[in-house]
């Protein structure tokens, strides 16, 4: 099966729509959403509704939790807090209800999925380096673990204790090795590449492909400004 692995959509409908147009041609079998479908952008209802109705797995991210947990917002920077407060106001009641049902961790036959890390997934720890990732390998038993949260496509290898940035293209995985894989961010990339990023995991070929696509980021940024959200969140997309 081919699994589309999407994370950190962040209410960016233009980016999500572009990714979905591409994935329809790829004929993927399942969509896995690793959290932070909302926050930052101007279309939280559209993005969350699509995810809930179409994805096999939808996880809780820190931005979803902050919608229903005001205390978590104290840990957000000023712009992120402004955006999540706006998001909480405009989200439909039925979407807030569904957010309360989201899980922090999910396990399939091949993979463990979390928004931030499989160890203490409710604490939303960032995995930037091999040292950050080392405790996580002790927290799951499957060959693979998929995470988001950093907005940077990356790969960590258990045996070698290494990590690397993942460039676009297909990456072969060794079946006798264990990996932590990050598809990057659909809605707000943070690797100095404004193109959206997501992954495709093929469990027959045992490959993980990083896809980068240009999209109408000018429109997405304009909608952020029009909604009265912080200008930095618009500029960051460009």
C-alpha positions as CSV (number, residue, x, y, z in Angstrom):
1,X,0.0,0.0,0.0
2,X,1.0,3.6,-0.5
3,X,0.4,5.9,2.4
4,X,0.4,9.7,2.1
5,X,2.1,11.1,5.2
6,X,1.1,14.7,5.8
7,X,1.9,16.9,8.8
8,X,1.6,20.5,9.9
9,X,-1.0,21.6,7.4
10,X,-1.7,24.5,9.6
11,X,-4.9,25.7,8.0
12,X,-3.2,26.4,4.7
13,X,-5.9,25.3,2.2
14,X,-3.9,26.4,-0.9
15,X,-1.0,24.1,0.1
16,X,-3.3,21.2,1.0
17,X,-5.3,21.5,-2.2
18,X,-2.1,21.4,-4.3
19,X,-0.8,18.4,-2.4
20,X,-4.1,16.5,-2.8
21,X,-4.2,17.2,-6.6
22,X,-0.8,15.6,-6.8
23,X,-1.7,12.6,-4.6
24,X,-4.8,11.8,-6.6
25,X,-2.5,11.1,-9.5
26,X,-0.3,8.9,-7.3
27,X,-3.3,6.8,-6.3
28,X,-2.3,6.5,-2.7
29,X,-4.3,4.1,-0.6
30,X,-4.4,5.9,2.7
31,X,-3.8,9.3,4.2
32,X,-2.0,9.7,7.5
33,X,-2.2,13.1,9.2
34,X,0.4,13.6,11.9
35,X,-1.2,16.6,13.7
36,X,-1.3,20.4,13.6
37,X,-3.9,20.5,10.8
38,X,-5.0,23.8,12.3
39,X,-3.2,26.9,13.5
40,X,-1.4,29.8,11.8
41,X,-3.4,29.9,8.5
42,X,-6.8,31.2,7.5
43,X,-8.7,28.0,6.7
44,X,-8.9,25.8,9.8
45,X,-12.4,24.6,9.2
46,X,-11.7,23.5,5.6
47,X,-8.5,21.8,6.4
48,X,-9.7,20.0,9.5
49,X,-12.9,18.9,7.8
50,X,-11.0,17.4,4.9
51,X,-8.7,15.5,7.2
52,X,-11.4,14.2,9.4
53,X,-13.5,12.9,6.5
54,X,-10.7,11.5,4.3
55,X,-7.7,10.4,6.4
56,X,-7.3,7.0,7.8
57,X,-5.4,8.5,10.8
58,X,-5.6,12.0,12.2
59,X,-3.5,12.8,15.2
60,X,-3.5,15.4,17.9
61,X,-0.9,18.1,17.5
62,X,0.0,20.9,20.0
63,X,-2.1,23.4,18.0
64,X,-5.2,21.1,18.2
65,X,-4.7,20.7,21.9
66,X,-4.3,24.4,22.3
67,X,-7.7,25.0,20.8
68,X,-9.3,23.1,23.7
69,X,-6.6,23.7,26.4
70,X,-6.1,27.4,27.1
71,X,-3.2,26.6,29.4
72,X,-1.1,25.3,26.6
73,X,-1.3,28.6,24.8
74,X,1.0,30.1,27.5
75,X,3.8,28.1,25.9
76,X,3.2,29.6,22.5
77,X,5.0,32.7,21.2
78,X,3.0,35.9,20.6
79,X,2.1,35.3,17.0
80,X,1.3,31.6,17.4
81,X,-0.9,32.4,20.4
82,X,-2.8,35.1,18.5
83,X,-3.4,32.6,15.7
84,X,-4.6,29.8,17.9
85,X,-7.0,32.2,19.8
86,X,-8.4,33.3,16.4
87,X,-8.6,29.6,15.3
88,X,-10.5,28.7,18.5
89,X,-13.0,31.4,17.8
90,X,-13.7,30.5,14.2
91,X,-13.7,26.7,14.4
92,X,-17.1,25.1,14.1
93,X,-18.4,23.4,17.3
94,X,-18.4,20.0,15.6
95,X,-14.8,20.3,14.8
96,X,-13.9,21.2,18.3
97,X,-15.8,18.1,19.4
98,X,-13.8,16.0,17.0
99,X,-10.5,17.5,18.2
100,X,-11.3,16.1,21.7
101,X,-11.4,12.6,20.2
102,X,-8.0,12.8,18.5
103,X,-5.2,10.5,19.7
104,X,-1.6,11.4,20.5
105,X,-0.2,8.1,19.3
106,X,-1.3,5.5,16.8
107,X,0.3,2.2,15.8
108,X,-0.1,0.2,12.6
109,X,1.6,-3.1,11.5
110,X,4.7,-1.3,10.3
111,X,4.7,2.1,12.0
112,X,4.2,4.2,15.1
113,X,2.8,7.6,14.4
114,X,3.0,10.7,16.7
115,X,3.0,14.4,16.2
116,X,6.2,15.2,18.0
117,X,7.8,12.1,19.4
118,X,6.7,8.6,20.6
119,X,8.2,9.1,24.0
120,X,6.0,11.5,26.1
121,X,3.8,12.4,23.0
122,X,1.7,14.8,25.1
123,X,4.8,17.0,25.8
124,X,5.4,17.8,22.2
125,X,9.2,17.4,22.2
126,X,11.1,18.5,19.2
127,X,13.4,16.0,17.4
128,X,16.1,18.1,15.6
129,X,19.2,16.0,16.2
130,X,20.2,12.3,16.7
131,X,20.6,13.1,20.4
132,X,17.0,14.3,20.5
133,X,15.9,11.2,18.7
134,X,17.7,8.6,20.8
135,X,15.2,8.3,23.6
136,X,12.4,8.0,21.1
137,X,13.7,4.7,19.7
138,X,13.1,3.1,23.1
139,X,9.5,4.2,23.1
140,X,8.3,2.2,20.0
141,X,8.6,-1.4,18.7
142,X,7.7,-1.0,15.1
143,X,10.3,-0.7,12.3
144,X,9.3,2.8,11.5
145,X,8.0,5.9,13.4
146,X,6.6,8.9,11.6
147,X,6.6,12.3,13.3
148,X,6.1,16.0,12.4
149,X,6.3,19.1,14.6
150,X,9.7,20.5,13.4
151,X,8.4,21.3,9.9
152,X,11.7,19.9,8.5
153,X,11.9,16.7,6.4
154,X,14.3,14.4,8.1
155,X,15.4,10.9,8.9
156,X,17.0,9.3,12.0
157,X,18.6,5.9,12.0
158,X,18.7,3.8,15.2
159,X,21.8,1.5,14.7
160,X,24.1,4.2,13.4
161,X,22.7,6.9,15.7
162,X,22.6,9.3,12.8
163,X,20.2,11.9,11.4
164,X,19.9,13.8,8.1
165,X,17.9,16.3,6.2
166,X,15.7,14.6,3.6
167,X,15.9,16.1,0.1
168,X,13.1,15.6,-2.4
169,X,13.0,12.1,-4.0
170,X,12.6,8.5,-3.0
171,X,14.6,7.1,-0.1
172,X,15.2,3.4,0.2
173,X,14.8,2.0,3.7
174,X,16.7,-1.1,5.0
175,X,14.2,-3.7,6.3
176,X,16.6,-4.7,9.1
177,X,16.9,-1.2,10.4
178,X,14.6,1.1,12.4
179,X,13.9,4.7,11.4
180,X,12.2,7.9,12.6
181,X,10.9,9.8,9.6
182,X,9.6,13.3,9.3
183,X,7.7,14.4,6.1
184,X,8.2,18.1,6.7
185,X,5.3,20.6,6.7
186,X,2.5,21.0,4.1
187,X,1.4,24.4,5.3
188,X,4.4,26.1,6.8
189,X,7.9,24.8,5.8
190,X,10.8,25.9,7.9
191,X,13.8,24.8,6.0
192,X,14.3,27.9,3.9
193,X,12.4,26.3,1.0
194,X,8.9,27.8,0.6
195,X,7.6,24.7,-1.3
196,X,5.1,22.5,0.6
197,X,6.5,19.2,1.8
198,X,4.9,15.8,2.5
199,X,5.9,12.1,2.3
200,X,4.7,8.9,0.5
201,X,5.5,5.7,2.3
202,X,5.3,2.5,0.1
203,X,5.2,-0.5,2.4
204,X,5.8,-2.9,-0.5
205,X,8.9,-1.2,-1.9
206,X,9.9,-0.1,1.6
207,X,10.6,3.5,0.4
208,X,9.8,6.9,1.8
209,X,9.5,9.7,-0.8
210,X,9.7,13.4,0.0
211,X,7.6,15.5,-2.4
212,X,8.1,19.3,-2.7
213,X,5.6,21.3,-4.7
214,X,5.1,25.0,-5.4
215,X,1.7,26.3,-4.6
216,X,-0.1,29.7,-4.4
217,X,1.6,30.9,-1.3
218,X,0.8,34.5,-2.2
219,X,-2.9,33.7,-2.0
220,X,-2.4,31.9,1.3
221,X,-0.4,34.8,2.7
222,X,-3.0,37.3,1.5
223,X,-5.8,35.4,3.3
224,X,-3.8,35.4,6.5
225,X,-3.5,39.2,6.4
226,X,-7.1,39.6,5.4
227,X,-8.2,37.6,8.5
228,X,-6.3,40.0,10.7
229,X,-3.7,37.4,11.7
230,X,-0.1,38.4,12.5
231,X,1.7,39.6,9.3
232,X,4.8,37.4,10.2
233,X,2.7,34.3,9.6
234,X,2.0,35.5,6.1
235,X,5.6,36.6,5.4
236,X,6.9,33.2,6.6
237,X,5.1,31.4,3.7
238,X,7.0,33.5,1.1
